[in-house]
Amino acid sequence: MSGQRAGRLSVFDGWWIACVCLLLASGFGAGSVHAQTSTGDAETPIHIGVLAYAGKDDAISRWQGTADYLSESNPDYHFIIRPLFLSELRNAFVEGQLDFVLTQSLQFSELSRLDSIWPLATVVVKGNGQGLEQLGAVIFTREGADFVELDDLVGTRVAGTSPNALGGWLLGMQALEDAGLDVEHQITPIFTGLPLTAVVDAVLDGRAHAGVVRSSYFQRYLDTYPDSRLVPVGTAERQGFPYPSNTPLVPEWPFAATGQAPQDLANRVARQLIAMPADVKAAEQARIVGWRTPLDYSIVHRLRDKWLPEPISPGSLVRHFWPYLVLVVVVVLTLFAWQARRAARRLGVEKRRLRRAFSGLHTGAVLTDASGHILLTNRAVEEFARTDMEGGLIGRSFCDAFKLRIEGLSPQCAFGELVERAGTLETRSVDGVIERDNQRFDVNLKLRRLDSEEGGTQVLVSMLDVTELRSAHALLTYRATHDRLTGILNREAMEEFLSQAMPGKAPRNDPVHASCLIWTDLDEFRLLNEIGSRELGDRILASLASHFSLELPSDAVLARMGVDEFAIWMPLPNRDTCTLVAREVLEIIHAFRLPDEHEHLRLKASVGVTRIDSDDLLASRRLEDAERACQSAQRLGGDRVVQFSGEDTELLEREQQIERFNALRAAIAEDRLDLAAQRIVPVRAGIPIIHEMLLRVTDVDGRPRFPTEYIEIAEKHHAMGEIDRWVIRQSCRWLARQPPDSGTLSINLSAHSVQEPDMLEFIRQELGEWDVDPARVVFEITETAAIINLDQAERLIAAMRRIGCRFALDDFGGGFLSFEYLRRLNPDIVKIDGRLVEDLSHDPVAAVIVSAIVQVSRVMGAQTVAEWVETDDQHQQVTEMGVDYIQGFLLHRPAPLGTG
C-alpha cells in the first residue's frame, strides 16, 4: 500500500512540473501552432485536438487525411490537426482553443467534467482481421504459476503502466474487484511506466506475479514471442472480441465536439464520419476501418470516478510545491493590484458614462438636496424650466425654476410638502401642470430619496410630459362612452348612468321623485336599408339623434342601444304619466324629416316605456323592462306605445332562464364541456407563444353551441366559479403533458371568480397537483371583472404574482377603464379590444388610442396583444404600432386541444 501512495505522488509531481513547463513555454507553443494553422481568409479554421500518444509527427501523418476529408466535405471550413500531449490537450480544451477533440476514452471522460463536450462518432479500428469498436485488457501471469482464477491473486504484486492508464491498469482493477478482491488491501501495485513491454518484463523477471496490458498488445506480443510462456489468468474470452480479455470492454476513441463548434457543423461532421468508406485515403492513413455512431461512454465515467487517485492533501502540496505556491501567491497579489487599478479606472469611466446617460434621458431629471436646491439636471428638463432663469438652473430652488401647480398643494410649491405628498403614495408620483410662457404641460413627477456619499439626503425628481397621453385618454374615454355615428351615449354608458346616477338624481343632481325609461325601435328600418342604401340609413340615424337632442327636455339622457334602437331617460313631470311621455316621443319621431330629396320619408317606431321610482334600487334592470315592452309593441303591429307590465313577461323570462340554467347544469354533469385553444402569436422571434383556452359546450343532440348564452346565465346564477374551476383544472392537465418549450397558457377568469375568496388556493393546488410551472400560466381578467371589485382584483392579482403567475387585462379600450386604473392594476399583458383593431383602417381616432395603449404599456413594462386581427392590413398596422402579440382568425382559428 505504501508503494501505491508513492506511485501516486510521483505521477502528480510529473504532471505538475509538465504544466509549469508548458505555461513557461506557452508563448513559443502558441506561435508555432498559429504558424501551422494559418488558412486563407475565405475559409473558417476548425481546430481538431488529437492526442499525440506516439508523438506529434505520427499524429499528424495518421490523422491529416481525416482533416482533409472533412475540409472537402465542408467547403466553407478548413479543418486543422493540432497534435497535443495529454496535458496540452486538456489545457487547450479548457481555454476554448479546440472545436473538436480526438482522444482516448478516459481523457474524453475527464474533459466532459470540465466543460461541454459530446461524442459524435466512435472509431472502428482494425483488429485481427475485423473491425473493433471496443478495447479490453488482460491480466496475465507466467505459465505454470498457481493463479488459475482472478481471485487467486490475493496478496500478490500486480504490474501496470500507471494508476491512470485505462487499458494498462483501471480495467484490470475493475476485473479484480468484480472477482471479489479488495484491491485496496489485497494486492500490491507496481507501476512501470511506458512502454507496455516494461509491464511484461516485470512479470517475466518475477518482480510482479501478474500484469495488466491492453489485449491487442498482449496478442501481438504472443505472436512475436511464441515461447514467452505468458498466459491470461482465468477465462479470457469475450464474445465478438478477437483478443484475449478477462476485463470489461470499453468504447474505442471518440471523435467529440466541444462547445466552440457550431451545432450544425457538428451534426454534419458526425454524419460525414459515420459515412466514411473504409477504402478512402483518410481511413487508410488513420489505419482504421471507419467510424460508427457513438457508443455509451458511461462505463468509462464510472471507472474514472472509482479508480483514479484521490487528490493530494493540502499538507503534501505545501511540502512538495511550496516554491510554486509562493510564485502563485505573488502572481495573484500582482493580479489583484492590477485589477484594483483597472477597476478604479473603469469606475471613473462608468461615472462619466452615467452622467452622459443621465443627461441624455428623454424624460426630464433633476437632482436636488433635501431643501430643494438643484444639484444636477439633464437636457430634457430645459423645456419645462422658466425662460427667465439666467445663469442656469444649478443652485436654484426647484420651485423657483419651475412654475408648477399641483392640486391640493399650496400655489408657492413648497418642496418639502411636495416630497411628503409623493412619499404617502404607493407610486411615489404626483400629477401636475407646468406653465412656461404660453405653453402648458401636463406632467407626471416621480420622486425618490437618495442617500448621498457625503451622508446627506438627496431627491431625484423625474418629469414625464404626459400631455399627449392625457389627450389620448380623453379620446379613449369619449370613444368608450359615445356612439361614433350619432355622437350620443352608447349602451354601456346608459347602463352605467342608470346604475350610478339613479335612483333619485337627475344629471344636474336635482332631486327626482320618479322618471321614465323609454325604448324605441324604428319599424321596418332594415327594409329601408335594403331598398335605399346603408349611407341613407346612417344619415337617418344621425339626423334623428340630432332631432331628439333638439326636441327632448334638456335634462333628458339619450343613448343609442342598437342599430335602430334608442333609449331615453327623463324625469317624470307630476302631471304626466310615462305613457303620455312616451307618446310625445313617438310624435317626435313622426315629425322627423330629412331636409333633402328624401323628405317624403316617414318614420314609425315601436315604443316601450317603464317607470322608475326614486326608491328603485334596480334602476339599471329597467332597461330590460323597457325593451320587453318595445318588443310587445312590435308584436302588436308596431308604431305604438306599450307600458311595461311585468306579470307575464317576467314569468316567461324566469322560465327561460331556469330552462337554460338546467341545460347548463346537465352539460356540466354529463361532461359535455370541451376546451379549444387559439394561438396568440408573437410579433418578434424569441418570445414564447401563448395559447388562450376557450370554452365550448355541446347540447344533448351533440351539436356545438356558442357558450355566450350559457356563460351569461351562469354568471347570473353564480355558477361561473364552478365552470372556471373546471377550465383551470383541464388546462393545467393539458399543459402538464406539453413539452416545456410549447409556450404559455392563458385562462379567462370571470368577475365571480375574481371575488371568490377560495379561488387563489384552488389555483395553487391545481398548479401543484399537475406540477405546472406558474410562469407558464397567464390569467385574463376583463375590464368589467376588474372594475366591479377593484380592490379584490388587486389583491388576487398580487397573490397570483407571488406564486409566479402572470396577469392580462382583456378587452382594454372597449369599456370605461381609464389609464389610471391601468396604472393601478399594472398588468403584465394588455389585450387591446378587438373593436378598436377592427376600426383602424377607417378611424384615425382608433389609431391614436391603440398607439397610446401600446406606448403606456411599454412604459409600464407590459406586453400588448392586438385582438380580432383578420386582414393583412390590420396585421401590418398593429405590427408598425409596436404590439408584442397578435391574435385573430388571420393567424389561427380556435381548434380543439390536440388538433390545433
Beta strands, then each sheet from edge to edge (+ up, - down):
strand 1: 44-51
strand 2: 77-84
strand 3: 100-102
strand 4: 117-127
strand 5: 130-132
strand 6: 134-135
strand 7: 137-142
strand 8: 156-160
strand 9: 187-191
strand 10: 210-214
strand 11: 230-232
strand 12: 250-251
strand 13: 254-258
strand 14: 288-292
strand 15: 364-369
strand 16: 374-377
strand 17: 404-405
strand 18: 429-436
strand 19: 439-451
strand 20: 457-465
strand 21: 514-522
strand 22: 557-560
strand 23: 565-571
strand 24: 605-613
strand 25: 641-643
strand 26: 673-682
strand 27: 690-698
strand 28: 704-705
strand 29: 744-749
strand 30: 777-782
strand 31: 806-812
strand 32: 829-832
strand 33: 863-866
strand 34: 885-886
strand 35: 895-896
sheet 1: 2+ 1+ 3+ 13- 4+ 5-
sheet 2: 2+ 1+ 3+ 13- 4+ 14-
sheet 3: 6+ 12-
sheet 4: 9+ 8+ 10+ 7- 11+
sheet 5: 16+ 15- 20+ 19- 18+ 17-
sheet 6: 22+ 23- 21+ 24- 25-
sheet 7: 28+ 27- 26+ 34- 33- 32- 31- 30- 29-
sheet 8: 28+ 27- 26+ 35-
end
